[in-house]
Amino acid sequence: MTAEQTQAIRFPVDADRMHRFDPEMTAMILAYVEERLAIVETPVDGLGDRAVLEQAVAGLIGDDPRDAREVLDIYVEHMADTILSADSPRFFAFIPAAPTKASLLFDMVVSAASLQGCSWLEAAGAVIAENQALRVMADIAGMPASSGGVFVSGGSAGNLSALVVARDMARRKRIEQGLPEIRLRVVVSDQAHSSIRSALNITGMDALIVPTLDGRLEGQFLREALDEDPDLSDIAAIVATCGTTNAGIIDDLVAAADVAREHDWWFHVDGAYGGAGMLSAGIRDRYLGVERADSLVMDPHKWWFAPFDSAALLYREPHLAKSVHTQDAAYLDVIHEDDDDFNPSDLAYHLTRRARGMALWFSMAVNGLNAYRDAVDHALLMATYAADRIDEHPDLHLLRRPDLSVILFRRVGWLHADYEQWGQRLLRDQTAFVTHSAWRGETVARLVFLHPGTTTAMVDEVLATLSSGNYRA
């Protein structure tokens, strides 16, 4: 390009205006964040009306800028209250969240500094911090010193990434044995999380489903299901769960590990919700066998009290995952020059990723693990308290004693519509957010306890609405 051509280039005027520090907008946002963090009891909030929300944001984004205060006000006045707060101590549906204040604040640091965590070359400090948090989790699970892993976006991403490795390991074994390539299967219980079924569909594998009597994968039923199958040569892995999402049940991990070892199958444990229960000394023995997993998933954004979105994926032998997930491209060669390095991008199906484990790392260091143990024990005791109250209630029937912090129960005489109306009333009154579930084909009530700020008074308030004289639609 000639000098004349260079001079003729006309760069856009003020092209960097979006990237300049704006002290007024910064102060305004930080003030809102401080106000939010200072709330003693986060409200449940409510549902949104599509027409109202669409009207509130109509024309908001255009070619010209809008005042930041105007946009924030629209969020606060029209949007914030329509986003259910999973971190409310009255959020008893699905699987709640309860991020610590330290984790929320450091997540702001991760965002404000645009921290990514793809490789050791690009983000050594982030990788070392995340690896320290992963090491703590692996040690709590009893996995060997050689184990390692990565933080992914959620349990679904973790289960998928682990089962991709399981599939490829099975394929390699078949190649080594001179066997033809076939469609593989994975052994799962009838209570396995929906993400397992989705992962099998994506990876082109099928499920060998083991029936359960009470929702728990038992050694007896596992072996009976295998004995009844005429050919197990196509099995790649077995999946067990420590803390089923619907009922909080811990599978017989020892039996599953024994079967996996006998057949040389990959052993994957889905502990997305319930894995944190290992922090409690009172129930740690229920997790025997988890230390033998080839891969284990635990979600910090659930019971490890970190912000969304964060799931820890641990491998017994991370070099196997690296051999499967490493993406090769000319521009990536520079991050793969050291074969001994485990880049986060090499251990799951992702490449680009934010340093989503650093908020947990900061909170662990600031609060100490005993604070985590106490918070988990609080949820377990709250579940026991609720189960006891339900047992005593003349109109209620507890379906099973809780393994962890999920309660399933029946309101005598109710049908599906009654549970729906009850949940709507609780949300309308801001008593709690509760959704119904199903157990053995029957609509039932479900409560999940996770937040250490949940009180027995809150539980009593919810259960009181179920008495014959107090219920109203």
C-alpha positions as CSV (number, residue, x, y, z in Angstrom):
1,M,0.0,0.0,0.0
2,T,1.4,3.4,-1.0
3,A,1.7,6.3,1.4
4,E,-1.0,8.1,-0.6
5,Q,-3.3,5.1,-0.1
6,T,-2.5,4.9,3.6
7,Q,-3.4,8.6,4.0
8,A,-6.6,8.1,2.2
9,I,-7.9,5.6,4.8
10,R,-10.6,7.2,6.9
11,F,-11.0,5.4,10.2
12,P,-14.4,5.8,11.9
13,V,-14.5,8.8,14.1
14,D,-14.5,8.1,17.9
15,A,-14.5,4.3,17.2
16,D,-13.3,3.5,20.8
17,R,-16.1,5.4,22.5
18,M,-17.7,2.1,23.9
19,H,-14.4,1.2,25.6
20,R,-13.7,4.3,27.5
21,F,-14.1,4.3,31.3
22,D,-17.3,6.0,32.3
23,P,-17.1,6.9,36.0
24,E,-20.8,7.9,36.3
25,M,-22.1,4.6,34.8
26,T,-19.6,2.7,36.9
27,A,-20.7,4.3,40.1
28,M,-24.3,3.8,39.2
29,I,-23.9,0.1,38.5
30,L,-21.7,-0.6,41.6
31,A,-24.3,1.2,43.7
32,Y,-27.0,-1.1,42.4
33,V,-24.8,-4.1,43.0
34,E,-24.0,-3.0,46.5
35,E,-27.7,-2.6,47.2
36,R,-28.5,-6.0,45.8
37,L,-25.7,-7.7,47.8
38,A,-26.9,-6.0,51.0
39,I,-30.4,-7.5,50.9
40,V,-30.9,-9.5,54.0
41,E,-33.5,-11.9,52.5
42,T,-33.5,-12.0,48.8
43,P,-37.2,-12.1,47.6
44,V,-38.5,-14.9,45.4
45,D,-39.8,-12.4,42.9
46,G,-42.3,-13.5,40.3
47,L,-43.3,-14.3,36.8
48,G,-43.4,-12.0,33.8
49,D,-46.1,-11.0,31.4
50,R,-44.7,-11.3,27.8
51,A,-46.8,-8.4,26.4
52,V,-45.8,-6.1,29.3
53,L,-42.1,-6.9,29.0
54,E,-42.1,-6.5,25.2
55,Q,-43.7,-3.1,25.5
56,A,-41.1,-2.1,28.2
57,V,-38.1,-2.8,25.9
58,A,-39.7,-1.8,22.6
59,G,-37.3,0.3,20.6
60,L,-34.7,0.3,23.3
61,I,-31.9,-0.8,21.0
62,G,-31.3,1.5,18.1
63,D,-28.5,3.2,16.1
64,D,-27.9,5.9,18.7
65,P,-27.0,5.6,22.4
66,R,-29.4,5.7,25.3
67,D,-28.7,7.0,28.7
68,A,-27.3,4.3,31.0
69,R,-29.6,5.4,33.8
70,E,-32.7,5.1,31.6
71,V,-31.7,1.5,30.6
72,L,-30.9,0.4,34.1
73,D,-34.2,1.9,35.3
74,I,-36.1,-0.2,32.7
75,Y,-34.3,-3.3,34.0
76,V,-35.0,-2.5,37.7
77,E,-38.6,-1.4,37.2
78,H,-39.8,-3.9,34.6
79,M,-37.4,-6.9,34.4
80,A,-35.7,-7.6,37.7
81,D,-38.8,-8.7,39.5
82,T,-39.8,-11.1,36.7
83,I,-36.6,-13.1,37.1
84,L,-37.1,-15.7,39.9
85,S,-34.3,-15.5,42.4
86,A,-32.8,-18.9,42.7
87,D,-30.7,-17.6,45.6
88,S,-33.7,-16.7,47.8
89,P,-33.9,-18.7,51.0
90,R,-37.6,-19.3,50.0
91,F,-36.7,-20.9,46.6
92,F,-37.6,-24.5,47.2
93,A,-38.1,-25.6,43.5
94,F,-35.8,-27.3,41.0
95,I,-32.3,-27.1,42.5
96,P,-31.8,-23.7,44.1
97,A,-28.6,-21.7,44.2
98,A,-27.0,-19.7,47.1
99,P,-23.8,-18.1,46.0
100,T,-21.7,-16.7,48.7
101,K,-21.1,-12.9,48.8
102,A,-17.4,-13.5,48.2
103,S,-18.1,-15.6,45.1
104,L,-20.5,-13.0,43.7
105,L,-18.0,-10.2,44.2
106,F,-15.1,-12.1,42.6
107,D,-17.3,-13.1,39.7
108,M,-17.5,-9.3,39.1
109,V,-13.7,-9.3,39.0
110,V,-13.7,-12.1,36.5
111,S,-16.2,-10.2,34.3
112,A,-14.7,-6.7,34.8
113,A,-11.2,-8.0,33.9
114,S,-12.6,-10.1,31.0
115,L,-10.7,-13.1,32.4
116,Q,-10.8,-16.2,30.2
117,G,-9.3,-19.6,31.0
118,C,-8.6,-21.4,27.8
119,S,-4.9,-22.4,28.2
120,W,-1.9,-22.1,30.4
121,L,-0.2,-19.9,27.9
122,E,-3.0,-17.3,28.0
123,A,-4.2,-17.5,31.5
124,A,-1.7,-19.2,33.9
125,G,-3.0,-17.4,37.0
126,A,-6.6,-18.3,36.3
127,V,-5.7,-22.0,35.5
128,I,-3.6,-22.4,38.7
129,A,-6.5,-20.9,40.8
130,E,-9.1,-23.1,39.1
131,N,-6.9,-26.2,39.5
132,Q,-6.5,-25.5,43.2
133,A,-10.2,-25.5,43.6
134,L,-10.6,-28.6,41.5
135,R,-7.9,-30.3,43.6
136,V,-9.8,-29.5,46.8
137,M,-13.0,-31.1,45.3
138,A,-11.1,-34.1,44.1
139,D,-9.5,-34.6,47.5
140,I,-12.9,-34.4,49.2
141,A,-14.1,-37.1,46.7
142,G,-11.0,-39.3,47.5
143,M,-9.8,-39.3,43.9
144,P,-6.0,-39.9,43.4
145,A,-3.4,-37.1,43.2
146,S,-3.1,-37.7,39.4
147,S,-6.7,-36.7,38.8
148,G,-7.6,-33.3,37.3
149,G,-10.3,-31.5,35.4
150,V,-12.0,-28.4,34.3
151,F,-14.9,-26.1,35.0
152,V,-17.6,-26.2,32.4
153,S,-21.0,-24.5,32.1
154,G,-23.2,-27.0,33.9
155,G,-23.9,-30.6,34.7
156,S,-25.2,-31.3,31.2
157,A,-21.9,-30.1,29.6
158,G,-19.9,-32.1,32.2
159,N,-21.9,-35.3,31.6
160,L,-21.6,-34.9,27.8
161,S,-17.9,-34.3,27.9
162,A,-17.2,-37.2,30.2
163,L,-19.3,-39.6,28.1
164,V,-17.6,-38.5,24.9
165,V,-14.3,-39.7,26.5
166,A,-16.0,-43.0,27.7
167,R,-17.2,-43.6,24.2
168,D,-13.9,-43.0,22.6
169,M,-12.0,-45.2,25.1
170,A,-14.4,-48.0,24.3
171,R,-13.9,-47.5,20.6
172,R,-10.1,-47.6,21.0
173,K,-10.3,-50.8,22.9
174,R,-12.3,-52.4,20.2
175,I,-9.8,-51.3,17.6
176,E,-7.0,-52.7,19.7
177,Q,-8.8,-56.0,19.9
178,G,-9.5,-56.1,16.2
179,L,-13.3,-55.8,16.7
180,P,-15.6,-53.9,14.3
181,E,-17.0,-50.5,15.2
182,I,-20.6,-50.8,16.5
183,R,-23.2,-48.6,18.2
184,L,-22.3,-48.6,21.9
185,R,-24.5,-48.6,25.0
186,V,-24.2,-47.1,28.5
187,V,-25.7,-48.6,31.7
188,V,-28.0,-46.1,33.5
189,S,-30.7,-46.3,36.1
190,D,-34.3,-45.3,35.4
191,Q,-33.7,-42.2,37.6
192,A,-30.6,-40.9,35.7
193,H,-30.8,-37.2,34.9
194,S,-32.3,-36.1,31.6
195,S,-28.9,-34.7,30.5
196,I,-27.5,-38.3,30.5
197,R,-30.2,-39.3,27.9
198,S,-29.4,-36.2,25.9
199,A,-25.7,-36.9,26.0
200,L,-26.2,-40.5,24.8
201,N,-28.3,-39.1,21.9
202,I,-25.6,-36.6,21.0
203,T,-22.8,-39.2,21.2
204,G,-24.7,-41.8,19.2
205,M,-25.0,-44.3,22.1
206,D,-28.0,-46.1,23.6
207,A,-29.0,-46.7,27.2
208,L,-29.3,-50.1,29.0
209,I,-31.8,-49.0,31.6
210,V,-31.7,-50.6,35.0
211,P,-35.0,-50.5,36.9
212,T,-35.1,-49.3,40.5
213,L,-37.4,-50.2,43.3
214,D,-37.2,-47.0,45.3
215,G,-35.3,-44.8,42.9
216,R,-31.8,-46.1,43.9
217,L,-29.5,-48.0,41.6
218,E,-29.0,-51.2,43.6
219,G,-26.3,-53.8,43.1
220,Q,-28.9,-56.6,42.9
221,F,-31.0,-55.0,40.2
222,L,-27.9,-53.9,38.3
223,R,-26.6,-57.4,38.1
224,E,-30.0,-58.9,37.3
225,A,-30.4,-56.4,34.4
226,L,-26.9,-57.4,33.1
227,D,-27.5,-61.1,33.5
228,E,-30.7,-60.8,31.4
229,D,-28.9,-59.0,28.5
230,P,-27.6,-61.5,25.9
231,D,-24.6,-59.5,24.9
232,L,-22.7,-56.9,26.9
233,S,-19.8,-56.5,24.4
234,D,-21.2,-53.2,23.3
235,I,-21.2,-51.5,26.7
236,A,-18.9,-48.5,27.0
237,A,-19.7,-47.2,30.5
238,I,-21.9,-47.3,33.6
239,V,-23.4,-44.1,35.1
240,A,-24.3,-43.7,38.7
241,T,-25.8,-40.7,40.5
242,C,-25.0,-39.3,43.9
243,G,-28.0,-37.1,44.5
244,T,-30.7,-37.6,41.9
245,T,-32.3,-34.3,40.9
246,N,-35.9,-35.3,41.5
247,A,-35.5,-37.1,44.8
248,G,-31.9,-36.6,46.0
249,I,-31.1,-40.3,46.0
250,I,-27.6,-41.6,46.2
251,D,-27.0,-44.8,44.1
252,D,-25.0,-47.8,45.3
253,L,-21.7,-46.4,44.1
254,V,-19.7,-49.4,45.3
255,A,-21.8,-51.9,43.3
256,A,-21.6,-49.7,40.2
257,A,-17.8,-49.4,40.6
258,D,-17.4,-53.1,41.1
259,V,-19.3,-53.9,37.9
260,A,-17.4,-51.3,36.0
261,R,-14.1,-52.8,37.1
262,E,-15.2,-56.4,36.4
263,H,-16.1,-55.5,32.8
264,D,-13.4,-52.9,32.2
265,W,-16.1,-50.2,31.6
266,W,-15.8,-46.5,32.2
267,F,-17.4,-45.5,35.5
268,H,-19.0,-42.0,35.5
269,V,-20.7,-40.4,38.5
270,D,-23.2,-37.6,38.1
271,G,-23.0,-35.6,41.4
272,A,-24.1,-32.3,39.8
273,Y,-26.5,-31.6,42.7
274,G,-25.6,-34.1,45.4
275,G,-21.8,-34.3,45.2
276,A,-21.4,-31.5,47.8
277,G,-23.0,-33.8,50.4
278,M,-19.6,-35.3,50.8
279,L,-18.7,-32.2,52.8
280,S,-20.9,-33.5,55.6
281,A,-19.2,-36.0,57.9
282,G,-22.6,-37.4,58.9
283,I,-23.4,-38.8,55.5
284,R,-19.9,-39.2,53.9
285,D,-20.1,-43.0,54.1
286,R,-23.1,-43.0,51.7
287,Y,-20.6,-41.9,49.0
288,L,-18.3,-44.9,49.3
289,G,-17.2,-45.9,45.8
290,V,-17.1,-42.3,44.3
291,E,-13.4,-42.3,44.7
292,R,-13.2,-45.0,42.0
293,A,-14.9,-43.0,39.4
294,D,-13.2,-42.4,36.0
295,S,-15.1,-39.1,35.8
296,L,-17.2,-37.1,38.3
297,V,-19.3,-34.0,37.9
298,M,-20.2,-31.6,40.7
299,D,-21.8,-28.2,40.1
300,P,-20.5,-25.3,42.2
301,H,-23.5,-23.2,41.1
302,K,-25.6,-25.6,43.1
303,W,-24.5,-26.9,46.5
304,W,-21.0,-25.5,46.4
305,F,-22.4,-21.9,46.7
306,A,-20.9,-20.3,43.5
307,P,-22.6,-18.2,40.9
308,F,-24.0,-19.5,37.6
309,D,-22.7,-21.0,35.5
310,S,-20.1,-23.4,36.8
311,A,-19.7,-27.2,37.0
312,A,-16.6,-29.1,37.9
313,L,-15.7,-32.1,35.7
314,L,-13.0,-34.3,37.3
315,Y,-11.2,-37.1,35.5
316,R,-9.2,-39.9,37.2
317,E,-6.8,-39.8,34.3
318,P,-7.1,-36.4,32.6
319,H,-4.6,-37.4,29.9
320,L,-7.3,-39.6,28.4
321,A,-9.7,-36.7,28.2
322,K,-6.9,-34.6,26.7
323,S,-6.4,-37.2,24.0
324,V,-10.1,-36.9,23.1
325,H,-11.0,-33.3,23.5
326,T,-7.8,-31.4,22.3
327,Q,-8.7,-29.3,19.3
328,D,-6.0,-29.2,16.6
329,A,-5.5,-26.2,14.4
330,A,-2.4,-24.3,13.1
331,Y,-3.1,-21.3,15.3
332,L,-3.5,-23.5,18.4
333,D,-0.2,-25.3,18.1
334,V,1.4,-22.7,20.4
335,I,-0.7,-23.7,23.4
336,H,0.1,-27.4,22.9
337,E,3.9,-27.3,22.9
338,D,4.2,-28.8,26.3
339,D,2.6,-32.3,26.4
340,D,2.5,-32.2,30.2
341,D,0.2,-29.2,30.4
342,F,-3.5,-29.8,30.8
343,N,-5.2,-26.8,29.3
344,P,-8.8,-26.3,30.3
345,S,-9.7,-26.2,26.6
346,D,-8.3,-29.7,26.2
347,L,-10.5,-31.4,28.8
348,A,-14.1,-30.8,27.5
349,Y,-15.8,-30.2,24.2
350,H,-15.3,-26.4,24.5
351,L,-12.5,-24.2,23.4
352,T,-13.1,-20.6,24.5
353,R,-14.3,-20.3,28.1
354,R,-14.4,-17.8,30.9
355,A,-12.6,-18.5,34.1
356,R,-15.8,-19.7,35.7
357,G,-14.1,-21.6,38.6
358,M,-12.3,-18.5,40.0
359,A,-15.3,-17.3,42.0
360,L,-15.4,-20.7,43.8
361,W,-11.7,-20.6,44.4
362,F,-11.9,-17.1,45.9
363,S,-14.8,-18.0,48.1
364,M,-13.2,-21.2,49.3
365,A,-10.0,-19.4,50.3
366,V,-11.9,-16.5,52.0
367,N,-14.5,-18.5,53.9
368,G,-12.7,-21.8,54.6
369,L,-14.1,-25.2,54.0
370,N,-15.6,-25.5,57.5
371,A,-18.1,-22.8,56.4
372,Y,-19.1,-24.9,53.4
373,R,-19.5,-28.0,55.7
374,D,-21.8,-26.0,58.0
375,A,-23.9,-24.7,55.1
376,V,-24.4,-28.2,53.7
377,D,-25.2,-29.6,57.1
378,H,-27.8,-26.8,57.5
379,A,-29.6,-27.9,54.4
380,L,-29.5,-31.6,55.5
381,L,-31.0,-30.7,58.9
382,M,-33.6,-28.5,57.3
383,A,-34.7,-31.4,55.1
384,T,-34.9,-33.7,58.2
385,Y,-37.0,-31.1,60.0
386,A,-39.4,-30.8,57.1
387,A,-39.7,-34.5,56.7
388,D,-40.5,-34.8,60.4
389,R,-43.2,-32.1,60.2
390,I,-44.7,-33.8,57.2
391,D,-44.7,-37.2,59.0
392,E,-46.7,-35.5,61.8
393,H,-49.1,-33.8,59.5
394,P,-52.5,-35.5,59.2
395,D,-53.1,-34.4,55.6
396,L,-49.6,-35.2,54.3
397,H,-47.8,-38.4,53.4
398,L,-44.0,-38.5,53.1
399,L,-43.0,-40.7,50.2
400,R,-39.5,-41.4,51.4
401,R,-37.0,-40.2,54.1
402,P,-34.5,-37.8,52.4
403,D,-31.0,-39.0,51.5
404,L,-30.0,-35.4,51.0
405,S,-32.1,-32.2,50.9
406,V,-35.0,-33.1,48.6
407,I,-38.4,-33.9,50.0
408,L,-41.2,-35.6,48.1
409,F,-44.6,-35.9,49.7
410,R,-48.3,-36.3,48.9
411,R,-51.2,-34.1,50.0
412,V,-54.0,-36.5,50.7
413,G,-56.9,-36.1,48.2
414,W,-55.1,-33.7,45.8
415,L,-54.9,-34.0,42.1
416,H,-52.5,-32.4,39.6
417,A,-54.5,-29.1,39.4
418,D,-54.4,-28.7,43.2
419,Y,-50.6,-28.8,43.3
420,E,-50.4,-26.3,40.5
421,Q,-52.8,-23.9,42.3
422,W,-50.9,-24.3,45.6
423,G,-47.6,-23.4,43.9
424,Q,-49.2,-20.4,42.2
425,R,-50.6,-19.2,45.5
426,L,-47.3,-19.5,47.3
427,L,-45.5,-17.5,44.6
428,R,-48.2,-14.9,44.5
429,D,-48.0,-14.4,48.2
430,Q,-44.2,-14.5,48.1
431,T,-44.3,-17.3,50.7
432,A,-42.0,-19.5,48.6
433,F,-41.4,-20.8,45.1
434,V,-42.5,-24.4,45.0
435,T,-43.2,-26.5,41.9
436,H,-44.8,-30.0,41.8
437,S,-43.0,-33.1,40.5
438,A,-43.9,-36.7,39.7
439,W,-43.1,-39.9,41.5
440,R,-44.0,-43.3,40.0
441,G,-46.5,-41.6,37.7
442,E,-48.2,-39.6,40.4
443,T,-48.1,-35.8,40.8
444,V,-46.5,-34.9,44.2
445,A,-45.2,-32.0,46.1
446,R,-41.4,-31.4,46.1
447,L,-39.3,-29.2,48.4
448,V,-35.5,-28.7,48.0
449,F,-33.4,-27.1,50.7
450,L,-30.0,-25.6,49.9
451,H,-29.8,-22.0,51.1
452,P,-28.3,-21.8,54.7
453,G,-30.5,-18.8,55.3
454,T,-33.7,-20.9,55.1
455,T,-35.3,-21.2,58.5
456,T,-37.7,-23.6,60.1
457,A,-40.2,-20.8,60.3
458,M,-40.2,-20.6,56.5
459,V,-40.8,-24.3,56.3
460,D,-43.6,-24.1,58.8
461,E,-45.2,-21.3,56.8
462,V,-45.3,-23.4,53.7
463,L,-46.6,-26.5,55.3
464,A,-49.3,-24.6,57.1
465,T,-50.9,-23.7,53.8
466,L,-51.5,-27.4,53.2
467,S,-53.8,-27.9,56.2
468,S,-57.4,-28.4,55.2
469,G,-58.7,-25.3,56.9
470,N,-55.9,-23.0,55.5
471,Y,-55.8,-24.0,51.8
472,R,-57.3,-21.6,49.3
473,A,-56.8,-21.5,45.6
